[in-house]
């Protein structure tokens, strides 16, 4: 983050309550919330909350669970010409 410059602005009571609530909910300061909101408005950047330290662990566990599952049955065998013929029939295209 670059140099910070102090600015004094006027907000409505409703805006102040909303900022307090949203900043607390995502775990950042009200100042940071306002800076991000301004960036989003000016530069169309994404507005994300702080990172979740356990998120990577959850992703790794999910991938391990997927890898542990073995596919069952036989792979689907198809003939490309049959698929195209079925599609053409579905849309009423005469192939003859």
C-alpha positions as CSV (number, residue, x, y, z in Angstrom):
1,X,0.0,0.0,0.0
2,X,1.3,3.4,-0.9
3,X,1.5,6.5,1.3
4,X,-1.8,7.2,3.2
5,X,-3.3,10.7,3.2
6,X,-5.8,11.7,5.8
7,X,-9.2,12.9,4.4
8,X,-12.2,14.0,6.4
9,X,-15.6,13.2,5.0
10,X,-19.2,13.3,6.1
11,X,-21.2,10.1,6.2
12,X,-24.8,9.5,7.2
13,X,-25.5,7.5,10.3
14,X,-26.9,4.7,8.2
15,X,-23.6,4.6,6.2
16,X,-21.5,4.5,9.4
17,X,-23.5,1.6,10.8
18,X,-23.3,-0.3,7.5
19,X,-19.5,0.2,7.3
20,X,-19.0,-0.8,10.9
21,X,-21.1,-4.0,10.4
22,X,-19.5,-5.0,7.1
23,X,-15.9,-4.3,8.2
24,X,-16.4,-6.3,11.4
25,X,-18.0,-9.2,9.4
26,X,-15.0,-9.6,7.1
27,X,-12.5,-8.8,9.8
28,X,-10.9,-5.6,8.6
29,X,-10.8,-2.0,9.9
30,X,-13.4,0.5,8.8
31,X,-10.6,2.5,7.1
32,X,-9.6,-0.5,5.1
33,X,-13.2,-1.2,4.2
34,X,-13.6,2.3,2.9
35,X,-10.3,2.2,0.9
36,X,-11.4,-1.1,-0.7
37,X,-14.9,0.3,-1.5
38,X,-13.3,3.3,-3.1
39,X,-10.9,1.1,-5.1
40,X,-13.8,-1.0,-6.2
41,X,-15.8,2.0,-7.3
42,X,-12.8,3.7,-9.1
43,X,-10.9,0.7,-10.5
44,X,-13.5,-2.1,-10.6
45,X,-11.3,-4.3,-8.5
46,X,-12.7,-7.3,-6.6
47,X,-13.8,-6.8,-3.0
48,X,-12.6,-9.8,-1.0
49,X,-12.4,-10.5,2.6
50,X,-9.3,-11.5,4.5
51,X,-7.9,-14.9,3.5
52,X,-9.0,-18.0,5.5
53,X,-5.9,-19.8,6.7
54,X,-7.7,-23.1,6.7
55,X,-8.9,-22.7,3.1
56,X,-5.9,-24.4,1.6
57,X,-6.1,-27.3,4.0
58,X,-9.8,-27.8,3.1
59,X,-8.9,-27.8,-0.6
60,X,-6.1,-30.3,-0.2
61,X,-8.4,-32.6,1.9
62,X,-11.1,-32.3,-0.8
63,X,-8.6,-33.3,-3.6
64,X,-7.3,-36.2,-1.5
65,X,-10.8,-37.5,-1.1
66,X,-11.4,-37.2,-4.8
67,X,-8.2,-39.1,-5.6
68,X,-9.2,-41.8,-3.1
69,X,-12.4,-42.6,-5.0
70,X,-11.8,-45.1,-7.8
71,X,-14.1,-44.8,-10.9
72,X,-16.4,-47.7,-11.3
73,X,-17.8,-49.3,-14.4
74,X,-16.5,-49.2,-17.9
75,X,-15.8,-46.0,-19.8
76,X,-18.4,-44.8,-22.2
77,X,-17.7,-45.9,-25.8
78,X,-19.2,-43.8,-28.6
79,X,-19.0,-43.5,-32.3
80,X,-18.7,-39.9,-33.5
81,X,-20.8,-40.6,-36.7
82,X,-23.6,-42.0,-34.6
83,X,-23.6,-38.9,-32.3
84,X,-23.7,-36.5,-35.3
85,X,-26.5,-38.5,-36.9
86,X,-28.5,-38.4,-33.7
87,X,-28.0,-34.6,-33.5
88,X,-28.9,-34.0,-37.1
89,X,-32.1,-36.2,-36.6
90,X,-33.0,-34.2,-33.5
91,X,-32.9,-30.9,-35.5
92,X,-34.6,-32.4,-38.6
93,X,-31.7,-32.2,-40.9
94,X,-31.9,-34.7,-43.7
95,X,-28.6,-36.5,-44.1
96,X,-29.5,-38.3,-47.4
